[in-house]
Amino acid sequence: MPLDQIEFETMLLGRYMSLLTHRGDGRLDRSAYILLSRILAEGPLSISELSHAFGLDASTLNRQTAAMLRAGVVERIPDPAGGIARKFAITDEGRRRLESDRNSNLEGLARVLENWTPQEAAQFARGLGRFNRDIERLDGRPWPRD
């Protein structure tokens, strides 16, 4: 198995994706983008639910969500199921900014893949999806998918 090449290419992918998804100019920071994506996928989440989903400690998530509250991209709401913990819900501003950032990411990816055939792009998407699902299986924290 070409593990050395996979390790090398995933290292570069992380670097290139950060270049492709340049932050700044009002864009969400990386942690806000990921947290908002998860909240959008699952609905309102508490700090403990976010901690379980990401394997992060509460203090890290408290800092990240405090910044998101200040930015107006999430709001604290009572637990819709009646629990005592407050949950974080995405705001209209959060949805708008997440959609804007996602569209910018998609435009960047489209530029990268402009010379790929639809079949090549689909094959890459399937392989990348499998790779991520296998990581999630080992980690025990699957990402919600359609």
PLY file of the C-alpha trace (Angstrom):
ply
format ascii 1.0
element vertex 146
property float x
property float y
property float z
element edge 145
property int vertex1
property int vertex2
end_header
0.00 0.00 0.00
1.40 3.42 -0.90
1.16 4.85 2.63
4.08 7.25 2.19
2.45 8.83 -0.85
-0.98 9.07 0.84
0.59 10.72 3.91
2.49 13.16 1.72
-0.50 14.01 -0.48
-2.88 14.53 2.47
-0.32 16.85 4.08
-0.25 18.88 0.87
-4.03 18.76 0.55
-4.38 20.37 3.98
-1.98 23.12 2.93
-3.60 23.68 -0.45
-7.14 23.69 0.92
-6.14 26.45 3.33
-4.80 28.42 0.36
-7.87 27.67 -1.73
-10.21 28.68 1.10
-8.31 31.85 2.04
-9.67 33.29 5.26
-10.11 36.99 5.74
-12.32 39.58 4.05
-15.18 38.73 6.43
-14.87 34.99 5.95
-15.44 32.63 8.85
-12.39 31.20 10.54
-11.79 27.49 10.06
-13.24 26.41 13.42
-16.40 28.51 12.96
-16.88 27.10 9.45
-16.64 23.52 10.72
-18.79 24.08 13.83
-21.49 25.90 11.85
-21.47 23.12 9.25
-22.09 20.55 11.99
-24.83 22.63 13.65
-26.49 23.09 10.27
-26.34 19.34 9.64
-27.62 18.25 13.08
-29.53 21.19 14.47
-28.82 22.99 17.75
-26.05 21.41 19.84
-24.83 21.89 23.41
-21.20 22.25 24.42
-21.17 18.62 25.56
-22.65 17.45 22.23
-20.07 19.50 20.33
-17.36 18.08 22.57
-18.47 14.54 21.77
-18.83 15.30 18.04
-15.34 16.81 17.70
-13.38 15.26 20.54
-12.53 18.72 21.89
-12.57 19.82 25.51
-15.24 22.18 26.79
-12.81 25.07 27.35
-11.75 25.04 23.69
-15.37 24.95 22.56
-16.33 27.69 25.02
-13.72 29.98 23.45
-14.79 29.10 19.92
-18.52 29.48 20.57
-17.96 32.75 22.48
-16.27 34.19 19.38
-19.13 32.88 17.24
-21.69 34.50 19.57
-19.83 37.82 19.32
-19.83 37.50 15.52
-23.57 36.88 15.55
-23.35 33.56 13.68
-24.85 31.47 16.51
-27.25 32.13 19.35
-27.89 30.32 22.62
-31.32 28.77 22.86
-33.09 26.58 25.42
-32.88 22.88 24.64
-35.83 22.18 22.29
-36.16 18.73 23.95
-36.56 20.35 27.38
-33.11 19.52 28.78
-31.32 21.92 31.09
-28.33 22.60 28.83
-28.52 25.57 26.49
-27.77 24.84 22.86
-26.13 26.74 20.06
-28.26 27.38 16.99
-27.13 28.92 13.74
-28.51 32.43 13.09
-29.64 33.85 9.77
-26.31 35.69 9.65
-24.49 32.42 10.32
-26.37 30.70 7.49
-25.63 33.59 5.14
-21.92 33.62 5.94
-21.60 29.83 5.83
-23.32 29.72 2.43
-21.12 32.54 1.14
-17.95 30.80 2.30
-19.12 27.46 0.93
-19.84 29.06 -2.45
-16.34 30.57 -2.49
-14.88 27.16 -1.64
-16.89 25.56 -4.45
-15.69 28.19 -6.92
-12.09 27.49 -5.93
-12.57 23.75 -6.29
-14.22 24.26 -9.69
-11.12 26.16 -10.86
-8.86 23.32 -9.68
-11.02 20.66 -11.34
-11.80 22.53 -14.56
-9.71 20.11 -16.66
-11.07 16.95 -15.01
-13.76 14.86 -16.63
-16.99 14.41 -14.69
-16.00 10.77 -14.21
-12.58 11.71 -12.77
-14.19 14.20 -10.36
-16.82 11.63 -9.28
-14.14 8.98 -8.72
-12.10 11.39 -6.60
-15.23 12.36 -4.59
-16.04 8.71 -3.92
-12.47 7.93 -2.83
-12.25 11.00 -0.60
-15.64 10.19 0.92
-14.55 6.63 1.66
-11.28 7.88 3.17
-13.14 10.28 5.49
-15.77 7.70 6.50
-13.00 5.23 7.39
-11.29 7.86 9.53
-14.63 8.57 11.23
-15.20 4.83 11.79
-11.84 4.53 13.56
-12.43 7.73 15.53
-16.00 6.77 16.45
-17.33 10.19 15.49
-19.18 9.95 12.17
-20.12 13.13 10.38
-23.79 13.35 9.46
-24.26 12.89 5.72
-27.29 13.07 3.46
0 1
1 2
2 3
3 4
4 5
5 6
6 7
7 8
8 9
9 10
10 11
11 12
12 13
13 14
14 15
15 16
16 17
17 18
18 19
19 20
20 21
21 22
22 23
23 24
24 25
25 26
26 27
27 28
28 29
29 30
30 31
31 32
32 33
33 34
34 35
35 36
36 37
37 38
38 39
39 40
40 41
41 42
42 43
43 44
44 45
45 46
46 47
47 48
48 49
49 50
50 51
51 52
52 53
53 54
54 55
55 56
56 57
57 58
58 59
59 60
60 61
61 62
62 63
63 64
64 65
65 66
66 67
67 68
68 69
69 70
70 71
71 72
72 73
73 74
74 75
75 76
76 77
77 78
78 79
79 80
80 81
81 82
82 83
83 84
84 85
85 86
86 87
87 88
88 89
89 90
90 91
91 92
92 93
93 94
94 95
95 96
96 97
97 98
98 99
99 100
100 101
101 102
102 103
103 104
104 105
105 106
106 107
107 108
108 109
109 110
110 111
111 112
112 113
113 114
114 115
115 116
116 117
117 118
118 119
119 120
120 121
121 122
122 123
123 124
124 125
125 126
126 127
127 128
128 129
129 130
130 131
131 132
132 133
133 134
134 135
135 136
136 137
137 138
138 139
139 140
140 141
141 142
142 143
143 144
144 145
